[in-house]
């Protein structure tokens, strides 16, 4: 795909901005698509889709959670000449009991994957587990800064995957041959509990970070008391439920299959994030 325009939808997100950086460092023509990106793009305004896709041959697609827009978008992309597509999905999409399939976010991934698999172009689906970067770039960061992770995760563990590995797999699928019709389940090389993650971050920052396990009911109550809507709080609790049920502790082989190497360990991520000052407010 060298020399072809590559569009990154979600180009400012955890995986997207890393993909754009890697593509540009390799001298490849990467474009971001957003309301303020290289190409103006708004999921809810279909009038922006065609302009964003003009002259594009490959797309990295982060779906719009809670909406069934992946199918019409990818179908339009093919009509406009896109010949390769990499979809960011989620771990557990095809695992019974992993998530409530009535949940709008789950429906986004289920229908989106089905739509991509129906395409008559080259496609790849990446299914990462929990992002390691949730601790310094995502929804765990405020709790880390406060010194206390209060979650309904029980003693469950997750094989946290580094967003750098997700980006490396996506770039390979966008630019190399051999990834057509592959579904890559991505994880780190070992399972880590929330308590162990907190302990590693504590050691790296020099300040104690405590994990406080909560019941789902208490978790929802705390979030609603802090101003969350009950629906959003319940959705967050549901997102954490697979951790509590120990459904995220298995190691997947997607990084190895796609890149021919092992994924980065959680300890490497923590040390790098600490060295970069990601938790400087707690040091």
C-alpha positions in Angstrom: 0.0 0.0 0.0 3.0 2.3 -0.2 2.2 5.6 -1.9 -1.6 5.3 -1.2 -3.5 7.6 1.1 -4.2 6.0 4.5 -7.1 7.4 6.5 -7.0 7.0 10.3 -10.4 7.5 11.9 -9.9 8.0 15.6 -6.5 9.5 14.8 -6.2 11.3 18.1 -7.1 8.3 20.3 -4.8 5.9 22.2 -4.2 3.7 19.2 -4.9 6.2 16.4 -2.3 8.8 17.2 0.3 6.1 17.5 -0.6 4.7 14.2 -0.4 8.1 12.5 3.0 8.7 14.1 4.3 5.3 12.9 3.0 5.8 9.4 4.5 9.3 9.0 7.8 8.2 10.4 7.9 5.6 7.7 7.2 8.3 5.1 3.7 7.1 4.4 0.8 9.5 3.6 -1.4 9.2 6.8 -4.4 11.4 7.2 -6.4 11.9 10.4 -10.2 12.1 10.2 -12.1 14.1 12.8 -14.0 17.3 13.2 -10.6 19.1 13.3 -8.3 16.6 11.6 -6.6 16.6 8.2 -10.0 15.5 6.8 -13.2 16.8 8.4 -15.2 13.8 9.6 -18.2 13.5 11.8 -19.8 10.1 12.4 -23.2 11.8 12.8 -23.0 13.8 9.6 -22.9 11.5 6.7 -22.2 14.4 4.4 -18.6 14.4 5.7 -18.0 10.8 4.9 -17.3 11.2 1.1 -14.9 14.1 1.5 -13.0 12.2 4.2 -12.7 9.2 2.0 -11.7 11.0 -1.2 -8.5 9.4 -2.7 -8.2 7.0 0.2 -7.1 3.3 -0.4 -6.7 2.1 3.2 -8.6 2.9 6.4 -8.0 2.3 10.1 -11.4 2.5 11.7 -12.3 3.1 15.3 -16.1 2.7 15.5 -18.5 5.1 17.1 -19.6 3.2 20.3 -23.3 2.9 20.9 -24.3 3.5 17.2 -24.7 1.1 14.3 -22.7 3.3 11.8 -19.8 1.0 10.9 -21.8 -1.0 8.4 -23.0 1.9 6.2 -19.6 3.6 6.5 -17.6 0.6 5.3 -20.0 -0.1 2.5 -19.6 3.5 1.4 -15.9 3.3 1.7 -15.7 0.4 -0.7 -17.9 2.2 -3.2 -15.5 5.1 -3.1 -12.4 2.9 -3.8 -11.1 1.8 -0.4 -9.3 -1.5 -0.9 -8.0 -2.3 2.6 -9.6 -1.8 6.0 -8.4 -2.4 9.6 -11.2 -2.4 12.2 -10.6 -1.8 15.9 -12.9 -4.1 17.7 -12.9 -5.5 21.2 -11.9 -8.7 23.1 -14.8 -11.0 23.9 -17.0 -10.1 20.9 -17.5 -13.7 20.1 -17.4 -15.0 23.7 -20.8 -16.0 25.2 -21.3 -14.2 28.5 -18.4 -11.7 28.1 -20.7 -8.7 27.7 -24.4 -8.0 27.6 -25.2 -8.2 23.9 -28.1 -5.8 24.5 -25.6 -3.1 25.4 -25.3 -0.5 22.6 -21.5 -0.6 22.7 -21.5 -4.4 22.3 -23.9 -4.1 19.4 -21.6 -1.7 17.7 -18.7 -4.2 17.7 -20.9 -7.3 16.9 -22.6 -5.6 13.9 -19.4 -3.8 12.8 -17.4 -7.1 12.7 -20.1 -8.8 10.7 -20.2 -5.9 8.2 -16.4 -6.0 7.7 -16.3 -9.7 7.2 -18.9 -9.3 4.4 -16.6 -6.9 2.5 -15.0 -8.0 -0.8 -11.8 -6.2 -0.1 -8.8 -6.9 2.1 -9.7 -6.6 5.8 -8.2 -7.2 9.2 -9.9 -7.1 12.6 -7.9 -6.3 15.8 -9.4 -7.2 19.1 -7.3 -5.8 21.9 -8.0 -6.6 25.6 -7.7 -3.9 28.3 -5.3 -1.1 27.2 -2.4 -0.7 29.6 -2.6 3.0 28.8 -6.0 3.2 30.6 -3.8 3.8 33.7 -2.1 6.9 32.5 -4.1 8.1 29.5 -7.6 6.8 30.2 -10.3 6.4 32.7 -8.1 5.0 35.5 -5.8 8.0 35.5 -7.7 10.2 37.9 -8.0 7.4 40.4 -4.2 6.8 40.2 -3.6 10.5 40.8 -5.9 10.3 43.8 -4.1 7.3 45.1 -7.0 4.9 45.2 -8.5 2.6 42.5 -12.0 1.8 43.5 -13.5 -0.7 41.1 -15.9 -3.7 41.0 -13.1 -5.9 39.6 -12.8 -8.4 42.4 -9.6 -10.4 42.2 -9.8 -10.9 38.5 -6.7 -10.3 36.3 -6.2 -8.9 32.8 -3.5 -9.4 30.2 -3.2 -5.6 29.6 -2.0 -4.8 26.1 0.2 -1.9 25.3 -1.2 0.6 22.8 2.2 0.6 21.1 1.6 -3.1 20.2 -1.9 -2.4 19.0 -0.5 0.4 16.7 2.3 -1.8 15.4 -0.2 -4.6 14.5 -2.5 -2.1 12.8 0.3 -0.5 10.8 1.5 -3.9 9.6 -2.1 -4.8 8.5 -2.5 -1.4 6.7 0.8 -1.5 4.9 2.0 -5.2 4.5 0.6 -8.2 2.7 -0.3 -11.3 4.6 -3.0 -9.9 7.0 -6.0 -10.2 4.8 -9.0 -11.8 6.6 -7.1 -12.1 9.9 -8.7 -11.5 13.3 -5.9 -10.7 15.8 -6.7 -11.1 19.5 -4.2 -8.8 21.2 -3.0 -9.1 24.8 0.1 -8.6 26.9 2.3 -11.6 27.8 0.9 -12.2 31.3 -2.1 -11.6 33.5 -2.0 -8.8 36.1 -4.6 -8.1 38.8 -5.7 -4.6 39.5 -4.0 -4.9 42.9 -0.8 -5.9 41.2 -1.1 -3.1 38.6 -1.5 -0.6 41.5 1.6 -2.1 43.2 3.7 -1.8 40.1 2.7 1.8 39.6 3.3 2.5 43.3 6.8 1.2 43.0 7.5 3.2 39.8 6.1 6.5 41.2 7.2 6.2 44.8 3.8 6.7 46.2 1.3 4.1 47.4 -1.7 3.4 45.1 -4.3 1.3 46.7 -6.9 -0.9 45.0 -10.2 -1.0 46.8 -12.6 -3.7 45.5 -16.2 -2.7 45.4 -19.5 -4.5 44.7 -21.1 -3.4 41.5 -23.9 -1.8 43.5 -21.5 0.3 45.6 -19.5 1.3 42.5 -22.7 2.5 40.7 -23.8 4.4 43.9 -20.4 6.1 44.2 -20.4 7.2 40.6 -24.0 8.5 40.7 -23.2 10.4 43.9 -20.3 12.1 42.1 -22.6 13.3 39.3 -22.7 10.4 36.8 -26.0 9.4 35.3 -27.2 6.0 36.6 -27.1 4.6 33.0 -23.5 5.6 32.4 -22.5 4.3 35.8 -24.2 1.0 35.2 -22.4 0.8 31.7 -19.0 1.3 33.4 -19.8 -1.4 35.9 -20.8 -3.7 33.1 -17.5 -3.0 31.3 -15.5 -4.0 34.3 -17.6 -7.2 34.9 -15.5 -9.5 32.7 -12.5 -8.6 34.9 -14.4 -9.7 38.0 -15.5 -12.9 36.3 -11.9 -13.6 35.3 -12.6 -13.6 31.6 -9.7 -11.3 30.7 -6.8 -13.3 32.1 -5.9 -15.4 29.1 -2.9 -14.7 26.9 -3.7 -14.2 23.2 -1.3 -14.8 20.3 -2.3 -11.9 18.0 0.9 -9.8 18.5 3.1 -12.8 17.8 1.1 -13.9 14.8 1.0 -10.4 13.3 4.5 -9.2 14.2 6.6 -12.3 14.9 7.5 -11.2 18.3 6.2 -11.2 21.9 4.1 -8.3 23.2 5.4 -5.7 25.6 5.1 -6.6 29.3 3.0 -4.5 31.6 6.1 -3.7 33.7 7.8 -2.2 30.7 4.8 0.0 30.1 4.7 1.2 33.7 8.5 2.0 33.7 8.2 3.9 30.5 5.1 5.8 31.5 6.7 6.8 34.8 9.9 7.9 33.1 7.8 10.1 30.8 6.2 11.8 33.7 2.7 10.4 33.1 1.9 10.3 36.8 4.1 13.3 37.8 1.3 14.6 40.0 1.7 11.6 42.3 5.5 11.6 42.5 
